[in-house]
């Protein structure tokens, strides 16, 4: 989605980036909590997909409803579709960690290895969002690195809080 200061996918919006970041945080918390419980890769994958589907539907519908209340407008399938597309990155955040989980569920890796790799992918996604913020906002490498460290650190702190709540 994001390669540099001026190269962004045409249809990307602030909402779609926030949905992707939010999805990455939820995915990391869920995979982290289930990793600690030694859940099978198949169970983690199913939990991840079903949880994100519910979050996606809830976010989409709440945005539609909130806009209709605020603007006093009638329901529009076209606008609902536009909102759903802006929330879709929340679901896309599961694609990376799903790969090792599916491989593990299929027997291509040990259960623990598959779950550990999925968790590493989730953490790398959070770091990637931090790097994206830094690359867009700053010009100096140390500012980009500091932004990446603080942004991803805060995301992982939220993940830690979510894991504590789940346990």
C-alpha atoms as one frame of an Amber mdcrd trajectory, in Angstrom:
protein
   0.000   0.000   0.000   2.680   2.448   0.974   6.124   2.664  -0.571   7.274
   6.186   0.111   6.274   9.751   0.775   4.309  10.169  -2.468   3.459   6.639
  -3.603   0.119   5.540  -2.178  -2.546   3.370  -3.707  -5.047   5.654  -5.413
  -8.065   4.515  -3.409  -6.287   4.462  -0.034  -7.745   6.735   2.654  -6.906
   7.559   6.244  -9.757   5.250   7.239  -8.344   2.345   5.262  -4.914   2.812
   6.850  -6.454   2.987  10.321  -8.461  -0.173   9.561  -5.245  -1.943   8.550
  -3.419  -0.807  11.680  -6.366  -1.794  13.856  -6.563  -5.176  12.133  -2.857
  -5.740  12.743  -3.250  -4.936  16.444  -6.239  -7.269  16.808  -4.488 -10.035
  14.856  -1.356  -9.724  16.986  -3.332  -9.794  20.234  -5.416 -12.781  19.165
  -2.506 -14.788  17.766  -0.426 -13.871  20.830  -3.095 -14.965  23.289  -3.771
 -18.238  21.458  -0.012 -18.835  21.091   0.284 -18.651  24.887  -2.526 -21.199
  25.205  -0.711 -23.554  22.787  -3.757 -23.624  20.501  -3.412 -25.570  17.266
  -2.670 -23.585  14.086  -6.055 -24.597  12.706  -7.841 -23.221  15.769  -5.807
 -20.007  15.647  -6.544 -19.576  11.921 -10.261 -20.186  12.411 -10.379 -17.803
  15.391  -8.465 -15.166  13.451 -10.684 -15.333  10.360 -13.959 -15.463  12.273
 -12.955 -12.677  14.680 -11.838 -10.390  11.870 -15.019 -11.084   9.923 -17.071
 -10.028  12.937 -14.925  -6.918  13.508 -15.170  -6.046   9.807 -18.968  -6.337
   9.817 -19.265  -4.405  13.083 -17.001  -1.590  11.874 -18.722  -1.363   8.520
 -22.215  -1.318   9.954 -21.352   1.113  12.748 -19.800   3.514  10.210 -22.887
   3.268   7.984 -25.210   3.822  10.946 -23.124   6.654  12.402 -23.057   8.509
   9.093 -26.796   8.068   8.616 -27.492   9.436  12.097 -25.119  12.368  11.639
 -26.121  13.260   8.095 -29.768  12.182   8.248 -29.453  10.240   5.001 -31.166
   7.140   3.658 -29.387   3.847   3.242 -27.410   3.507   0.020 -25.932   0.207
  -1.156 -23.279   2.101  -3.123 -22.167   4.084  -0.099 -22.314   0.965   2.087
 -19.987  -0.742  -0.416 -17.584   2.229  -0.279 -17.490   2.045   3.509 -16.965
  -1.726   3.406 -14.034  -1.230   1.033 -12.480   1.316   3.383 -12.766  -1.209
   6.248 -11.457  -4.165   4.198  -7.791  -3.639   5.258  -8.913  -4.813   8.701
  -9.464  -8.240   7.113  -6.319  -7.977   4.971  -4.278  -7.760   8.163  -5.000
 -11.474   8.698  -3.556 -12.622   5.366   0.110 -12.587   6.437  -0.277 -14.576
   9.662  -2.736 -16.968   8.028  -0.055 -18.359   5.705   2.085 -20.054   8.404
  -1.048 -21.095  10.295  -2.458 -22.846   7.230   0.922 -24.478   6.550   1.014
 -25.660  10.170  -2.566 -26.941  10.071  -1.729 -28.871   6.895   1.242 -30.515
   8.614   3.932 -28.559   6.754   5.399 -27.267  10.024   5.130 -28.132  13.683
   2.216 -26.530  15.481   4.471 -24.433  17.723   6.651 -23.297  14.816   3.624
 -22.288  12.734   2.118 -20.302  15.607   5.455 -18.657  16.432   5.987 -17.615
  12.802   2.413 -16.266  12.633   3.060 -14.215  15.769   6.338 -12.927  14.292
   4.505 -11.898  11.114   1.967  -9.995  13.241   4.705  -8.176  15.159   6.463
  -7.339  11.872   3.191  -5.887  10.566   3.049  -3.552  13.576   6.671  -2.576
  12.954   5.839  -2.019   9.287   3.079   0.431  10.195   5.564   2.309  12.370
   8.034   2.459   9.484   5.262   3.654   7.162   4.429   6.512   9.532   8.087
   7.453   9.818   8.708   7.296   6.071   5.691   9.509   5.376   6.319  12.042
   8.126  10.110  12.384   8.302  13.132  12.726   6.054  15.998  11.632   8.299
  16.686   7.940   8.908  16.930   8.356  12.682  13.543  10.113  12.783  12.035
   7.312  10.718  13.594   4.707  13.049  12.419   6.560  16.156   8.915   6.856
  14.725   8.907   3.160  13.868  10.072   2.234  17.361   7.551   4.423  19.173
   4.591   3.708  16.885   5.148  -0.046  16.848   6.010   0.015  20.564   2.687
   1.651  21.376   0.858  -0.837  19.139   2.559  -3.737  20.904   1.742  -2.192
  24.300  -1.927  -2.205  23.274  -1.490  -5.846  22.221  -0.030  -6.613  25.647
  -3.028  -5.017  27.319  -5.413  -7.000  25.121  -3.588 -10.266  25.911  -3.822
  -9.450  29.643  -7.563  -8.855  29.284  -8.007 -12.140  27.372  -6.241 -14.089
  30.127
